C-alpha cells in the first residue's frame, strides 16, 4: 500500500512539474556609479594613516602577511578574489600609538545610516522607490518603476553612492635623480609673480598663526595661493573601472532549460542570502534524515523534506528584519512566481582622478570584454556585464597609447622647458662670469645638399663678428645677402655666402674662419655717425616684402625702404607727422622704462605686409601720461608696474595703459608701395602681426584675429565697431574763393554672403556727419539728413540746431550718385580780431605797446579748431571754439584758398562705401 502511495505522489509531482511554465529566477545587479562631486571631509574623523602593508591581489586566493594587533592577538587574513578584477589591498594604522585597530571611518549620515546605497536587492529597491508593490496582491503600484514582475525587475532606479577618495604617498628618495636632470614641462603660459605686499588674492602670501609650537613663540606659516594652472604633466581625467562581485563560483549560462544546478554547493562568499537548487524535488527526499534536518541548524545544501527546501528567494513576503518569509512565503499556487536570487553585483565606478596618463584615449581590444565604459562613447552596461563567464570574470582591460600623454610625449622626453644649474654651480663665481654680446653675430655652417648633418645647428668658435653698435635685426636680402640694422648706427649690407674651404682630408676647418664677414660691408648712407641716420630700434619693425625691405626708425621719427637704395618714405607727405608721433610718448615721463621693444607687454613698433592687397602696415603701441598726473606717477621695476602717489605716504599700483592715468598713443598707418603714398590711419592697433601668404592675422586681447575675413564686415576690429572717416582738401590755388556747395560722388554696396560677388547698390546710403573747416573757420558738426521726398514743409524746417545742442541737422540732396550739401556756415566763437570785451566798431585806442601803435590794447582769444589725441590722428572739435547759437547776421561764408571736408559714418559695418570724386561750387572773392 505504501509503494502505491509513493508512486502516486511521484506521479503527482511529475504532473505538477509538467504543468508549470519555465521562469527566470536569477538576477544580476548592474549599476553605474557616477561620482559627480567631492564632499568636504568630516573634521572629527581621522584622515591620515600609516600604511603597514599593501599588496596587489590578482584573480586568486591571496593570503596576507600575519600581524599582531594592539591586544597581542595574531591576525590572519585571506582574500578570495577569484573571478574578480585585480585590486589593491592595504592595511593601515593610526600613528605609532593607536595600534592597528583604527582605520578609515565609514561614510555615515547623521542618523547612522550609510551614505552609500549602491548595493540593493530588488526588495530593498521596491521598498524605497515603489512601496505599493510591497503589499501582497497589490495591483495599483507604478508599473514603470521597479517592481516584482519580470519586466519590473529590469527597471532602473537611482541611489546615492559614496566612497573614500584616497591617495597613496610613498617616500622615494632620489625619485627624480639629480636635480639638473629633471625634465621641466610648462604648466601655464602666463608668468606668475609672488606678491609680497598683499595677503589676499592670487599669488598672495597668506599667514597662518599657530601660536607656540615646538618652543617657537608665535609660529607663523606663509602659504602661497596661486590661480588654477592648466598644463604640465598631470591630467584630470574621467576614469572608469568595472567592479564585479560574483556570489557563486559557477553559474548557468547559454545552456538548455531544465539544466539541474545546485547553487548551494557553489558559494563564492561565505553565505549568500538567496540561493536555489534547480534539481527537481524527488519523493526520495521525503525521509527521516530530512525530517531531522528540518528541526536542526545544519548548513543548507538545497535538499530537504519539502520542495521549499530547494530555494530561498527574495519576494514580497520576505522580511528583511527576521530574514524569514511570512506566510504564505511565496506567491503562486503550484509554482513560485515573482521571486528571485542574485548571481552577482556589478557596477561601474566613474570618477575623476589625477593621472599622468591621458585616459580619455583608452583603447579597446579585439575581444568583447576588452572595452571600457565611457559616459560619452560607450554605455552598454548589459554588454559590459554579460553573464557569459568569458566576459564577466575577465575584469578590467587597460590599454593606452602613452605617447599621447605629456610625460611620454616625444617633445617632452627630449626637450625641457627650463634648465637648472649643474651640481657644480656656484652663484658667487657665476656672477663674475656673466657676459653679454649685444653687438655680436654668430653664424652656423652652410647647409650642403645630401648632407646627413644639420649644419644650421653647428656654430664654430670663430664664426662670429663683432660690430661697434648694438644690433636690432638681421634680414635676408636678395639671393644670398644680409641686411643688418643697428640701434644707433646706419644699416649695413653683406653680399654673398661663406666660401667652403677644404683641407687635404676633405673636411672643414674645425674652429671656423669667419669667412662670411671677411668681405667689406656696404654702408647704405654717407651721413656722419652722430646723425645715426637709418638706425632702427625695433626688431619687429623690419620686414622684407616683394616690394622691398622696409623698417622703422622710431627715435628719429622716420620710416625707410630699401630696394635700389635707402629711401625715407616718411617724407612723402607725412614727414612732420612721423617726426612728432613716431617717437615714444611714454619715455618723456619714464625715460628708464625697460620694455621699449615689446609691443605685447610694453611699448613697441611692428610692421607687416598684406600679401593679398600688397599693402604695408606700420603700427606703434604707446601711451602718454595724462597731464593731471604729471610728476605723480613713478615706475617700479621690481614688480613691473606704476605707482601713483595718493597722499599720506601711500601709493596705488597701476598697470601700463590704465585709462584713468594714461592716454592711448597707439596708431596704425598703411602705405601703398606700388603708388608710393600713405593711404590711411586705422583704428586697429595690434600687439603683434602674424605673417601669412593668404590671410592677414594680428594678435590682440589674448587672441588671434583674421582681418577682412568677411566681404561685408567693415570697420569692426577686435569686436569693437569704429566709424568710417575720410578727410579731403578743397584746393583753389592762390585765389581766395567762397564755397557755395560741396558735391561728392559716392556709391554704397552691400554684398551677398554666399560667394561675395553679387551686391546690392543701396539707394540713399550716405555719411551721417560732416565737418567743413579751414585754418580760420569751422562749421561745427553737421548731421546729414536726406532731403525729404515730396514733403516740402518738412524740408523747410532745416537747417536746425540738433537736439543735443552740439551740431546742426542739415539736408543733403542726392541725384545719380551725386551727394550735395550747402547748408553750412562759419560758427567760430571768436576769431581774435578784437580784444575780449571790446565794442564794435572799436573806439579810438588805447593802443599797444606804445601810443603810436595801431594794435588795440587788450586780451585776444586764441582757440584751436581741433583737439587731437595722443595718437596724432583721432581728433574732436574744440567745443570752446564753437558757437552754435550765432545769429543769422553773423553767419559767415567759408572764404579761403584751401578748405577741408571731413565725412564720417558711425556704423558702416555691412556696407562698402566708395567715395570717388569731390567737387565744390565756389565764387571768386577778391579783396
C-alpha positions in Angstrom: 0.0 0.0 0.0 2.9 2.4 0.9 4.5 1.6 -2.5 1.4 2.7 -4.4 1.2 5.9 -2.3 4.8 6.9 -3.1 4.3 6.0 -6.7 1.2 8.2 -6.8 3.0 11.0 -5.1 5.8 10.8 -7.6 3.4 10.9 -10.5 1.6 13.9 -8.9 4.9 15.8 -8.6 5.8 15.0 -12.2 2.4 16.2 -13.3 2.9 19.5 -11.4 6.4 19.9 -13.0 4.9 19.4 -16.4 2.2 22.0 -15.8 4.5 24.7 -14.5 6.0 27.1 -17.1 9.6 27.9 -17.1 10.6 31.0 -15.1 13.7 33.2 -14.7 14.7 33.3 -11.0 18.3 34.6 -11.4 19.0 38.3 -11.4 22.3 40.3 -11.6 22.7 43.8 -10.2 24.2 46.1 -12.8 24.8 49.8 -12.0 26.7 52.9 -13.0 28.3 54.7 -10.1 28.7 58.3 -11.3 30.8 60.2 -8.7 29.9 63.7 -9.8 31.2 65.8 -6.8 33.6 65.8 -3.9 32.3 66.2 -0.4 34.1 68.0 2.4 35.8 65.5 4.8 34.4 65.2 8.3 36.7 67.2 10.5 36.3 65.0 13.6 37.5 61.9 11.7 41.0 60.8 11.1 42.2 61.3 7.5 45.8 60.2 7.5 47.0 56.7 8.2 50.3 54.8 8.0 50.2 52.0 5.5 51.6 49.0 7.3 51.3 46.6 4.4 50.0 46.7 0.9 49.6 44.2 -1.9 48.2 43.9 -5.4 45.7 41.0 -5.4 45.0 39.3 -8.7 42.4 36.7 -9.8 43.3 34.3 -7.0 43.1 33.4 -3.3 45.6 35.6 -1.6 46.9 35.1 1.9 48.1 38.4 3.5 51.1 38.6 6.0 50.2 37.8 9.6 50.4 40.7 12.0 49.8 41.3 15.7 47.2 43.8 16.8 47.3 46.1 19.8 46.0 43.4 22.1 48.7 41.0 21.1 46.5 38.8 19.0 47.9 37.3 15.8 45.7 38.1 12.9 45.4 36.1 9.7 43.6 37.2 6.6 43.0 35.5 3.3 41.2 37.3 0.4 39.1 35.5 -2.1 39.4 37.5 -5.3 38.6 34.7 -7.8 36.8 35.9 -11.0 37.1 39.5 -9.9 39.2 42.4 -11.2 42.6 42.8 -9.6 42.6 45.2 -6.6 44.9 46.9 -4.2 44.7 45.9 -0.5 46.3 48.0 2.2 46.5 47.6 6.0 46.6 50.8 7.9 47.2 52.0 11.4 47.0 55.5 13.1 50.4 56.6 14.1 52.7 54.7 16.4 50.5 54.6 19.5 47.0 53.8 18.3 47.7 50.3 17.2 46.3 48.6 14.2 42.6 48.6 15.1 41.8 52.1 13.7 41.2 52.6 10.0 39.2 54.8 7.7 35.8 55.6 9.1 32.5 54.5 7.5 30.7 57.1 5.5 27.5 57.6 7.6 24.6 60.0 7.6 23.8 61.9 10.8 21.1 59.2 11.6 23.7 56.5 11.4 22.7 55.0 8.0 25.2 54.5 5.3 25.7 57.3 2.8 26.4 54.7 0.1 23.3 52.9 -1.1 24.7 51.5 -4.3 24.2 47.8 -3.3 20.5 46.9 -3.1 18.4 43.8 -3.6 15.3 44.0 -5.6 13.2 44.0 -2.4 15.2 46.9 -0.9 14.7 48.9 -4.1 11.0 48.3 -4.3 10.5 49.3 -0.7 12.2 52.7 -1.4 11.0 53.5 -4.9 7.7 51.7 -5.3 6.4 50.8 -1.8 2.9 49.9 -3.0 4.4 46.9 -4.8 5.5 45.5 -1.4 1.9 44.9 -0.5 1.0 41.3 -1.3 -1.6 41.1 -4.1 -1.4 44.9 -4.7 -2.2 45.9 -8.3 -2.1 49.7 -8.0 1.7 50.0 -8.0 3.5 52.1 -10.6 4.4 49.7 -13.5 7.3 51.8 -14.9 9.1 51.8 -11.6 11.0 48.8 -10.2 8.6 46.0 -9.1 8.3 42.2 -8.7 7.2 41.4 -12.2 9.7 40.1 -14.8 9.6 43.4 -16.6 9.5 45.5 -13.5 12.7 43.9 -12.2 14.5 45.4 -15.2 13.5 49.0 -14.4 16.2 51.4 -13.4 16.5 53.3 -10.1 18.9 56.0 -8.8 20.5 55.7 -5.4 23.3 57.6 -3.6 26.9 56.3 -4.0 29.9 57.4 -1.9 33.4 56.2 -1.5 36.6 57.4 0.1 39.0 59.2 -2.3 42.4 58.0 -1.2 45.9 58.9 -2.3 48.9 56.7 -1.5 52.1 58.6 -0.7 55.5 57.0 -0.8 58.8 58.3 0.4 61.0 57.6 -2.5 64.5 59.0 -2.1 66.1 60.2 -5.3 62.8 59.8 -7.1 63.8 62.2 -9.9 67.6 61.6 -9.9 69.9 64.6 -9.9 68.1 68.0 -9.8 69.7 69.2 -13.0 68.3 66.1 -14.9 64.6 66.9 -14.3 62.6 67.5 -17.4 60.6 70.6 -16.9 57.2 70.9 -18.5 55.4 74.3 -18.9 52.3 74.4 -16.8 50.9 77.8 -17.7 51.6 80.3 -20.5 51.5 83.2 -18.1 54.3 84.4 -15.9 53.4 84.3 -12.2 55.0 86.6 -9.7 54.6 86.4 -5.9 53.0 89.5 -4.5 54.7 90.1 -1.1 52.6 93.2 -0.3 49.2 91.6 0.0 47.7 88.6 1.8 44.5 88.2 -0.3 44.1 87.1 -3.9 46.1 85.2 -6.4 49.9 84.8 -5.8 49.5 86.4 -2.4 51.2 85.2 0.8 48.6 84.4 3.4 49.9 83.9 7.0 48.6 81.2 9.3 49.3 81.6 13.0 49.9 78.5 15.2 50.9 80.1 18.5 53.7 78.4 20.3 54.8 75.3 18.5 58.0 73.3 19.4 59.2 76.0 21.7 58.8 78.5 18.8 56.7 81.5 20.0 54.1 82.9 17.6 55.0 80.4 14.9 53.6 81.6 11.6 53.4 79.7 8.3 53.2 81.6 5.0 51.0 79.9 2.3 51.1 80.9 -1.3 47.7 80.8 -3.2 48.1 80.6 -6.9 45.5 80.6 -9.6 44.5 77.3 -11.3 47.3 76.1 -13.6 46.5 74.1 -16.7 49.1 72.1 -18.5 52.1 70.4 -17.1 52.4 66.6 -17.0 49.3 65.7 -15.0 45.7 65.4 -16.3 42.4 65.5 -14.5 40.7 62.5 -16.2 37.3 60.8 -16.1 38.3 57.3 -15.2 36.0 54.2 -15.2 36.6 50.7 -14.0 34.4 47.6 -13.6 33.6 46.3 -10.1 32.5 42.7 -10.2 31.3 40.6 -7.2 30.0 37.1 -8.2 28.2 35.3 -5.4 28.9 31.9 -6.9 31.9 30.1 -8.4 29.9 29.0 -11.4 26.5 29.8 -12.8 24.3 28.7 -15.7 24.8 30.5 -19.0 23.8 29.6 -22.5 22.5 26.1 -21.6 19.2 24.4 -22.3 16.3 24.9 -20.0 15.7 22.5 -17.1 19.5 22.0 -16.6 20.0 20.9 -13.0 22.3 23.1 -10.9 22.7 23.4 -7.2 23.9 27.0 -6.3 24.1 25.9 -2.7 27.2 23.9 -3.5 28.9 26.8 -5.5 29.0 29.6 -3.0 31.8 32.2 -3.7 31.1 34.2 -0.4 30.5 32.6 3.0 26.7 32.6 2.9 24.7 34.3 0.1 21.3 35.3 1.4 19.3 34.0 -1.6 20.0 30.7 -3.4 18.3 28.0 -5.4 18.8 24.3 -6.3 17.2 23.7 -9.7 17.3 19.9 -9.3 13.7 18.6 -9.2 12.3 17.5 -5.8 12.0 13.8 -5.6 9.8 11.6 -3.4 13.0 10.1 -2.0 13.7 13.4 -0.3 10.7 12.5 2.0 12.8 10.6 4.5 13.7 10.6 8.2 17.0 12.3 7.7 15.5 15.3 6.1 12.8 15.4 8.8 15.5 15.7 11.5 17.3 18.4 9.4 14.1 20.4 9.4 14.4 21.0 13.1 18.2 21.5 13.3 20.6 24.3 12.1 22.6 22.2 9.7 24.0 24.1 6.7 21.5 24.3 3.9 22.5 22.1 0.9 19.5 22.8 -1.4 17.8 19.5 -0.4 15.2 18.8 2.3 11.9 17.3 3.3 9.8 19.7 1.3 10.3 21.3 -2.2 10.7 24.7 -0.4 14.0 23.4 1.0 15.5 23.8 -2.5 15.3 27.5 -2.7 15.4 30.7 -0.6 14.3 33.6 -2.7 13.6 37.4 -2.4 10.0 38.3 -2.9 7.1 40.3 -1.5 6.8 38.0 1.6 10.4 38.3 2.6 11.0 40.1 6.0 14.5 41.6 6.0 14.4 42.1 9.8 13.9 38.4 10.6 15.4 37.0 7.4 12.3 34.8 7.1 9.2 34.7 4.8 5.8 35.5 6.2 3.0 33.1 5.2 2.3 32.1 2.5 6.1 32.6 1.9 5.9 32.6 -1.9 3.4 33.9 -4.4 1.9 31.4 -6.8 -0.4 28.4 -6.4 1.7 25.5 -7.8 4.9 27.2 -8.8 6.8 30.1 -7.3 6.3 33.4 -9.1 8.0 36.9 -8.8 10.8 35.6 -6.6 14.5 35.9 -7.3 18.0 35.2 -6.2 21.1 37.1 -7.2 24.2 35.8 -9.1 26.4 38.8 -8.9 26.5 42.5 -8.0 28.4 44.5 -10.7 28.9 48.2 -11.5 31.0 50.9 -13.0 33.0 53.3 -10.8 33.0 56.5 -12.8 35.1 59.3 -11.2 37.7 61.9 -11.8 41.3 61.2 -11.0 44.7 62.9 -11.4 47.0 60.9 -13.6 50.0 61.4 -15.8 48.2 59.2 -18.3 45.6 60.7 -20.6 43.0 58.0 -20.0 40.5 59.7 -22.4 42.4 57.9 -25.2 41.9 54.5 -23.6 41.9 51.9 -26.3 39.7 48.8 -26.7 40.9 45.3 -27.7 39.6 42.7 -30.0 37.5 40.7 -27.6 34.1 41.7 -26.2 35.4 42.1 -22.7 38.3 44.3 -23.8 36.3 47.5 -23.8 35.9 50.2 -21.1 32.8 52.2 -20.1 32.8 55.8 -21.4 30.0 58.2 -20.4 30.0 59.8 -23.9 31.3 56.9 -26.1 30.2 53.5 -24.8 27.5 53.0 -22.2 26.2 49.4 -22.8 26.1 48.1 -19.3 24.4 44.8 -20.3 27.3 44.0 -22.7 30.0 45.0 -20.2 28.5 42.7 -17.5 27.2 40.0 -19.7 26.8 36.8 -17.6 29.0 34.9 -20.0 31.8 33.7 -17.8 34.3 34.5 -20.6 33.2 38.2 -20.2 32.1 38.7 -16.6 35.1 37.0 -15.0 37.7 38.8 -17.1 37.9 42.0 -15.1 39.2 45.3 -16.4 41.2 45.9 -19.6 43.7 48.7 -19.8 45.4 49.8 -23.0 46.8 53.2 -23.5 49.0 55.0 -26.1 51.4 56.5 -23.6 52.9 58.7 -26.3 49.7 60.8 -26.2 50.4 61.8 -22.6 52.5 64.8 -21.8 55.0 62.8 -19.7 55.7 60.4 -22.6 55.3 62.9 -25.4 58.3 62.9 -27.7 59.0 66.6 -27.3 58.9 66.4 -23.5 61.1 63.4 -23.4 64.0 65.0 -25.2 63.4 68.8 -24.6 62.8 70.7 -21.4 61.0 74.0 -20.9 63.7 75.1 -18.4 67.1 74.2 -17.1 68.6 74.2 -13.7 72.2 74.9 -12.9 74.5 71.9 -12.7 75.7 70.4 -9.5 79.0 72.4 -9.7 77.2 75.7 -10.0 78.4 78.3 -7.5 76.4 81.6 -7.7 79.2 83.7 -6.2 81.5 82.6 -9.0 78.9 82.6 -11.8 78.1 86.2 -11.0 81.6 87.2 -12.1 81.4 85.2 -15.3 78.2 86.7 -16.8 78.8 88.1 -20.3 76.5 89.6 -22.9 77.4 90.3 -26.5 74.6 92.5 -27.9 76.9 93.7 -30.7 77.9 90.2 -31.9 76.5 87.9 -34.7 77.4 84.2 -34.6 76.5 82.1 -37.7 76.3 78.4 -38.4 77.9 76.3 -41.1 76.3 76.4 -44.5 73.9 73.5 -45.2 75.0 71.2 -48.0 72.8 69.2 -50.3 72.5 65.4 -49.3 74.3 66.1 -46.1 73.2 63.9 -43.2 74.3 66.6 -40.6 72.2 69.6 -39.7 74.8 72.3 -40.4 72.5 75.0 -39.2 72.9 73.8 -35.7 76.7 73.8 -35.8 78.4 77.1 -34.7 82.1 77.1 -34.9 84.1 79.2 -32.3 85.5 81.7 -34.9 82.3 82.1 -37.0 81.4 85.3 -35.3 81.7 89.0 -36.0 81.5 92.0 -33.6 80.2 95.4 -34.5 80.6 98.7 -32.8 76.9 99.3 -32.4 74.1 97.2 -30.8 72.2 95.1 -33.3 68.5 95.4 -33.8 67.7 92.9 -36.6 69.2 90.8 -39.4 67.2 90.2 -42.6 67.9 88.2 -45.7 68.4 90.3 -48.7 68.4 89.4 -52.5 69.7 85.9 -53.2 72.4 85.5 -50.6 72.8 88.8 -48.8 72.1 90.2 -45.3 70.6 93.5 -44.3 71.7 94.4 -40.8 70.2 97.3 -38.8 71.6 98.8 -35.6 70.0 100.8 -32.8 72.4 103.7 -33.1 74.1 103.3 -36.4 73.3 103.2 -40.2 72.5 99.9 -41.7 75.0 97.6 -43.5 74.7 95.1 -46.3 76.7 91.9 -46.7 76.7 90.2 -50.1 77.5 86.5 -50.8 77.9 83.4 -48.6 80.7 81.8 -46.7 83.1 80.0 -49.0 83.7 76.4 -48.1 87.4 75.7 -47.8 88.5 72.1 -47.6 91.9 70.7 -46.3 93.6 67.6 -47.7 91.2 65.3 -45.9 88.2 66.9 -47.4 86.8 68.3 -44.1 86.0 71.8 -42.9 88.5 73.5 -40.6 87.1 72.8 -37.1 87.5 76.2 -35.5 85.8 78.1 -38.3 87.2 81.1 -40.2 84.6 83.8 -40.2 84.6 83.8 -43.9 81.1 85.2 -44.3 82.1 88.5 -42.9 85.6 88.7 -44.4 84.3 90.9 -47.2 83.8 94.6 -46.7 80.2 95.5 -45.9 78.3 98.1 -47.9 77.3 101.2 -46.0 74.0 102.5 -47.3 74.3 106.1 -46.2 77.1 108.7 -46.2 75.9 110.7 -43.2 78.1 111.3 -40.3 77.8 108.8 -37.4 76.4 111.3 -34.8 73.3 111.6 -37.0 72.5 107.9 -36.7 70.6 108.2 -39.9 68.9 105.0 -40.9 69.2 103.4 -37.4 66.5 101.1 -36.2 65.4 100.3 -32.6 62.6 97.8 -33.4 63.4 94.3 -34.4 59.7 93.7 -35.2 59.5 96.9 -37.3 61.8 95.4 -40.0 60.1 93.4 -42.8 61.1 92.0 -46.1 58.4 92.1 -48.8 58.1 91.5 -52.5 58.2 95.3 -52.9 61.5 95.6 -51.0 62.7 95.9 -47.4 61.0 98.4 -45.0 61.9 99.3 -41.5 61.0 101.8 -38.7 63.5 104.2 -37.2 61.5 105.0 -34.1 63.6 107.5 -32.1 64.2 109.6 -35.3 60.6 109.6 -36.4 61.4 108.1 -39.8 60.4 105.1 -41.9 62.8 103.7 -44.6 62.7 101.4 -47.5 65.5 99.6 -49.3 65.2 98.3 -52.8 67.6 100.1 -55.2 68.8 102.3 -52.4 67.8 103.6 -49.0 64.8 105.9 -49.2 63.0 107.8 -46.5 59.3 107.1 -47.4 58.1 109.0 -44.3 59.0 112.2 -46.2 56.2 111.6 -48.8 53.6 113.9 -47.2 54.0 112.6 -43.6 57.4 113.9 -42.6 56.4 116.2 -39.8 53.6 113.9 -38.5 56.1 110.9 -38.1 58.6 113.3 -36.6 56.1 114.1 -33.8 54.2 110.9 -33.2 56.6 108.1 -34.0 59.0 108.6 -31.0 57.6 107.1 -27.8 55.5 109.4 -25.7 55.9 107.2 -22.6 59.6 107.8 -22.5 59.0 111.5 -22.0 57.8 110.8 -18.4 59.5 107.5 -17.9 62.9 107.5 -19.7 64.1 104.4 -18.0 61.1 102.2 -18.9 62.7 98.9 -19.9 60.1 97.3 -22.3 60.7 99.6 -25.2 60.7 97.0 -28.0 57.9 94.8 -26.7 54.6 95.6 -28.3 52.9 92.8 -26.4 53.8 93.6 -22.8 55.2 97.1 -23.1 55.6 99.6 -25.9 57.0 99.0 -29.4 56.6 99.2 -33.1 56.0 96.5 -35.7 55.3 96.1 -39.3 53.5 93.7 -41.7 52.7 93.2 -45.3 49.3 92.1 -46.6 50.2 89.8 -49.5 46.6 89.9 -50.9 46.3 93.7 -51.3 50.0 94.4 -51.5 49.7 97.0 -48.7 52.2 97.7 -45.9 51.1 98.4 -42.3 53.1 100.1 -39.6 51.9 100.1 -36.0 53.1 101.6 -32.8 51.9 100.7 -29.3 52.5 103.6 -26.9 50.9 105.5 -24.1 51.1 109.1 -22.7 50.7 110.0 -19.1 47.8 112.4 -18.7 48.6 116.0 -17.7 46.7 115.7 -14.4 49.1 113.1 -13.2 52.4 114.5 -14.3 55.1 114.2 -11.6 52.8 112.0 -9.5 53.5 108.6 -11.1 56.7 106.6 -10.9 57.7 103.3 -12.4 58.6 100.3 -10.2 61.0 97.9 -12.0 60.7 95.2 -9.3 57.0 94.5 -9.8 56.9 96.0 -13.3 54.0 98.4 -12.5 53.5 102.1 -12.0 53.0 103.7 -8.6 50.6 106.7 -8.1 51.2 109.0 -5.2 47.8 109.3 -3.5 49.0 111.2 -0.4 49.7 110.3 3.2 52.8 108.3 2.1 50.5 105.8 0.2 50.9 104.6 -3.3 48.5 103.0 -5.7 49.8 100.3 -8.1 48.5 100.5 -11.7 49.3 98.8 -14.9 50.5 100.3 -18.1 47.6 101.6 -20.2 45.2 102.2 -17.3 42.7 104.6 -19.0 42.4 106.6 -15.8 46.0 107.7 -15.9 47.2 107.1 -19.5 46.2 108.2 -22.9 46.4 105.6 -25.7 49.1 106.9 -28.1 48.9 103.8 -30.4 48.3 104.0 -34.1 48.4 102.0 -37.3 49.0 103.5 -40.7 49.0 101.9 -44.2 51.3 102.5 -47.2 51.0 101.6 -50.8 54.4 100.6 -52.2 53.1 100.5 -55.7 51.9 104.1 -55.8 54.3 105.2 -53.1 51.9 107.2 -51.0 50.4 106.9 -47.5 46.8 105.6 -47.6 45.0 105.9 -44.2 45.1 105.6 -40.5 43.4 102.6 -39.0 41.6 102.0 -35.6 43.1 98.6 -35.0 46.3 98.6 -33.0 47.7 95.1 -32.8 50.1 93.7 -30.3 51.7 91.6 -33.0 51.5 90.7 -36.6 51.5 87.1 -37.9 52.9 86.7 -41.4 50.9 84.6 -43.9 50.7 84.2 -47.6 46.9 84.4 -48.0 45.3 85.8 -44.8 46.1 88.8 -42.6 46.4 88.0 -38.9 47.1 90.0 -35.8 47.0 89.4 -32.1 45.1 91.4 -29.6 43.1 90.8 -26.4 44.7 87.4 -25.8 43.5 86.1 -29.2 44.4 85.8 -32.9 42.2 87.8 -35.3 41.8 87.5 -39.0 41.3 90.7 -40.9 39.0 91.0 -43.9 37.6 87.6 -43.1 34.1 88.6 -44.5 33.3 90.6 -47.6 30.6 92.6 -45.8 32.1 93.4 -42.5 33.8 96.8 -42.3 35.4 98.9 -39.5 34.8 96.3 -36.8 38.1 95.4 -35.2 38.6 93.1 -32.2 34.9 93.1 -31.5 34.5 96.9 -31.4 32.8 98.9 -34.1 34.6 102.0 -35.3 33.5 104.9 -37.6 34.5 105.2 -41.2 36.0 108.6 -41.7 37.6 110.4 -44.6 39.0 113.9 -44.9 39.8 115.7 -48.2 41.1 119.1 -49.1 39.3 121.5 -51.4 42.1 123.5 -53.1 41.5 126.6 -55.2 45.2 127.5 -55.8 46.3 131.1 -55.0 42.8 132.5 -55.5 40.6 133.1 -52.5 37.0 131.8 -53.1 33.9 131.4 -51.1 32.2 127.9 -51.1 28.6 127.7 -52.1 28.2 124.0 -52.0 30.1 120.7 -51.8 29.4 117.8 -54.1 30.8 114.3 -53.9 30.3 111.1 -55.9 29.6 108.1 -53.6 28.5 104.5 -54.3 27.4 102.2 -51.4 27.1 98.5 -51.8 26.0 95.6 -49.6 27.5 92.3 -50.8 25.8 88.9 -50.7 27.3 86.5 -48.2 27.1 83.4 -50.4 30.1 84.0 -52.7 30.9 87.6 -52.0 30.4 88.6 -55.6 26.8 89.7 -56.1 26.0 93.1 -54.5 23.1 95.5 -53.9 23.6 99.2 -54.7 21.9 101.0 -51.7 19.9 103.9 -52.9 20.3 106.8 -50.5 23.1 105.5 -48.1 25.4 108.3 -47.1 27.8 109.6 -44.4 25.9 110.7 -41.3 28.2 113.6 -40.2 30.4 116.2 -41.9 32.7 119.0 -40.7 33.9 121.8 -43.1 36.9 123.8 -41.9 40.0 125.8 -42.9 42.7 127.4 -40.9 40.3 130.1 -39.6 36.8 128.8 -39.9 34.8 125.7 -38.9 31.2 124.6 -39.5 30.8 122.6 -36.4 29.3 119.1 -36.6 26.8 118.8 -39.4 24.4 115.9 -39.1 23.4 114.8 -42.6 19.8 114.1 -43.4 18.3 113.1 -46.8 16.2 115.8 -48.4 12.5 114.8 -47.8 10.8 113.3 -50.8 7.5 115.0 -51.6 7.4 116.8 -48.2 8.3 120.5 -48.7 7.1 121.6 -45.3 9.4 119.2 -43.6 12.3 120.4 -45.8 11.7 124.0 -44.7 12.4 123.0 -41.1 16.1 122.6 -42.0 18.8 123.6 -41.1 18.1 123.4 -37.4 20.1 123.1 -34.2 20.3 119.4 -33.2 18.6 118.1 -30.1 21.8 117.9 -28.0 22.8 121.5 -29.0 26.2 120.3 -30.3 25.6 120.3 -34.1 23.3 121.3 -36.9 20.9 119.0 -38.7 21.2 119.8 -42.4 19.8 118.3 -45.6 21.7 116.7 -48.4 20.4 116.2 -51.9 21.2 113.0 -53.9 20.8 112.5 -57.6 22.6 109.8 -59.7 25.2 109.0 -57.0 26.0 112.7 -56.5 25.5 114.0 -53.0 25.4 117.7 -52.4 25.3 119.9 -49.2 25.1 123.7 -49.0 23.6 124.4 -45.6 26.8 125.3 -43.7 28.5 128.5 -42.4 31.2 129.5 -40.0 30.4 129.2 -36.3 33.8 130.2 -34.9 33.1 131.7 -31.5 35.8 134.4 -31.6 38.4 134.8 -34.4 40.6 137.0 -32.1 40.3 140.1 -34.3 39.4 142.4 -31.4 40.3 142.3 -27.7 37.9 140.4 -25.5 35.1 142.6 -24.3 35.7 145.4 -26.8 32.8 147.1 -28.6 32.2 147.1 -32.3 33.2 149.1 -34.0 36.1 149.7 -31.6 36.7 153.2 -30.3 39.9 155.0 -30.7 42.6 153.3 -28.6 44.2 152.7 -26.3 46.9 151.0 -28.5 49.9 148.8 -27.6 52.7 148.6 -27.0 53.1 152.3 -27.4 50.7 155.1 -28.2 51.8 155.3 -31.8 50.8 151.6 -32.4 47.8 150.6 -34.4 47.1 147.4 -32.3 44.3 147.8 -29.8 45.3 147.1 -26.2 43.6 144.0 -24.5 43.5 140.2 -24.4 42.9 138.3 -27.6 41.2 134.9 -27.8 43.3 132.1 -29.3 41.4 128.8 -29.5 42.4 125.7 -31.6 39.8 124.4 -34.0 40.7 120.7 -33.2 41.8 118.8 -30.1 44.0 115.9 -31.3 44.5 112.8 -29.2 47.9 111.5 -28.1 48.0 109.1 -31.1 48.0 112.0 -33.6 45.1 111.1 -35.8 41.9 110.9 -33.7 40.6 114.4 -33.2 37.5 116.2 -32.0 36.3 119.8 -32.4 37.3 122.1 -29.6 33.9 123.0 -28.0 35.2 126.3 -26.6 35.8 127.5 -30.2 32.3 126.8 -31.3 29.1 128.9 -31.1 26.2 127.0 -32.5 23.8 129.8 -31.5 25.3 132.5 -33.6 22.7 134.9 -35.1 22.0 134.6 -38.7 23.6 138.0 -39.3 26.9 136.7 -38.1 27.0 133.5 -40.2 30.0 134.0 -42.5 30.6 132.1 -45.7 33.7 129.9 -45.9 36.4 132.0 -47.6 39.9 130.6 -48.1 42.3 129.3 -50.7 42.1 125.8 -49.2 39.3 124.2 -47.3 38.7 120.7 -45.9 35.7 118.5 -45.6 35.6 115.7 -43.0 33.0 113.0 -43.7 32.2 110.2 -41.2 29.8 107.3 -40.8 29.4 106.0 -37.2 28.4 102.4 -38.2 29.1 101.2 -41.7 29.7 97.5 -40.8 27.7 95.9 -43.6 28.1 98.5 -46.3 31.1 99.1 -48.7 31.2 102.9 -49.2 33.2 104.0 -52.2 33.9 107.8 -52.5 35.2 108.6 -55.9 35.1 112.4 -56.8 34.5 115.5 -54.8 33.6 118.9 -56.3 32.9 122.3 -54.9 30.9 125.2 -56.3 32.9 128.3 -55.4 32.8 132.0 -56.2 35.9 134.1 -56.7 36.2 136.5 -53.8 39.0 139.1 -54.2 39.7 141.9 -51.8 
